[in-house]
Amino acid sequence: MEQTTYYHSVMLERDKCKGCTTCLKHCPTEAIRVYGGSAHIIKERCIDCGACIRRCPYHAKVAVTDPLSKLNDYKIKVALPAPTLYGQFKGLQDIGRLLDALIAIGFDDVYEVARGAEYVSREIAGRVAHRRVHNGMPLISSACPAIVRLIQVRFPELLDNVVDVISPMEAAALAARKRVCRNMSADPADVGIFFLTPCPAKMTEVRAPQALKKSHVDGVISIMEIYGKLNAAIKDARHFDNLQHAGAYGVGWAQTGGEMLAVGVENSLAVDGIENVIQVLESIENGDLSDLDYFEGLACVGGCLGGPLTFENTYVAKNRLRRLTERLEKTSAPEGEQSELSSEELRTQMLFQPNPVMKLDDDFAAALRKMEQIERVLSDLPGLDCGSCGSPTCRALAEDVVLGFAVELDCIFKLKQKIQQMSKQMVDMAEMTRK
Amino acid sequence: MPLIAEVFEVKKDDFVSAGEVSAKIKRTLKKLGVDSAVLRRISVCSYEVELNLVIHSLGGTIDFSVDQDGVTLLVKDCGPGIPDLNLAMREGWSTAPESVRTMGFGAGMGLPNMKRNADEFDIQSTVGVGTEILMKFHLK
């Protein structure tokens, strides 16, 4: 269990890392330290948001996803394109063409994650409408896995408000497997479901699921990896009409506010960019947004369209998606007999658990003592938050010192001070011993 | 003798820094691993009282301390003082000026909300001198 809990898609390629402090300063959970000339990720703290991947000037931070060759492990391969994929291609007039290109490059069937999003939207709308106890805080979207992990690490008291509905990816995977097994009379074990992902957090969601006992997805392929192949295949795609089903609301989930619009709750707020999301979560925690019914927080600026594994510029992709969705109908997921997923299937199987790794000690008295020591160490540090010591801030260094991971002389200012003292002592000694 | 004790100054009309003290308090309590239900109540109270100092008072201090038994917030301002405490403790009563209300503050829920969320709550006020609020939160 421990091993799966800390599975990570975000990794460091040590030979590319220069040991600069760029990533250090932008990690929202202070999960990076630099020592011995390169960065190190504290696995307990990392939420796989990909902020470091985007920032690293040397591309030393990478996301590990499955290779395309993993398709060969299955007899029947199903592609689950994230709606973000639709905005990646120049001149694409018709989503159906892109879905057909997926067949051309080797998939046997396609199920749109946007359709999964339509099912999820309906479930969430029901949760908001039938909420029994309002604790002065909005219900919170569970769609962005980096934000769910951020809440587990930094805002555990908000976990009760995260909606107990599975992600559009998982909904699509479940529906896809059911459809393929029925239509092709296939053995479920022979069917490989592949999510085409804009971000590393989705890979982690599949490998170390939190809401389900086991993910319905078999493989995760980066949009960046598949982009070139698809772009070539689109040109000769024939366009089968029967692959494209999702409407404007489902496809809209790719960008910030799309979920909010699809769920259709009036008193909602959508926020993107992890720093902005942190600010709003702070306000929610303060009871300052008690009039809000639903909160959609996305780690990447622009929403999933801004994911670190996408090819196209976020705003260019957003504009393309806008033009593509203008042609779509504002449909919602099929109901009654036509529905592919039951409410029960769309519900999470497990509660999101707190991951309070920022905590100093399990024992409160010990934590208090450590905090006292931290304040003492901190009062002696320069307060410049320069990062040269390898910890992101002076406070983080003080914590690292007290927890035994660093020493005060890791601070170059303290070191300089010490050297000055020592050289003065040597001069004094030389003076004293001169005959 | 509390192990953690810090005094924060809060200035009148300082909307630029408003919320920073309560953010620091929250960060410390999270590092200490304070139970999330208690943390939520302290968050609400510390934010509310900090905003009160910015909006209603002539400035003051928040004295934050933690020991084994609990968290204490002792808040003192240097005026103007509340003329009718009973009225001020009633929900919906507010002296916030229009300029502040349009910013979304001053709904008159502040003091009653703090009283509801704190395990111990005491308020003393003298017009022309100032107001003192003591809030305690018990830890299991």
Interface residues (C-beta under 8 A of the other chain):
Chain A: R154 P156 E157 E282 E285 N286 G287 D288 P354 P356 M358 K359 L360 D361 D362 F364 A365 A367 L368 R369 M371 E372 E375 E399
Chain B: L3 I4 E6 G19 S22 A23 K26 T28 K30 K31 L32 G33 V34 S36 A37 L39 R40 S43 V44 Y47 E48 V66 D67 Q68 N113 L139
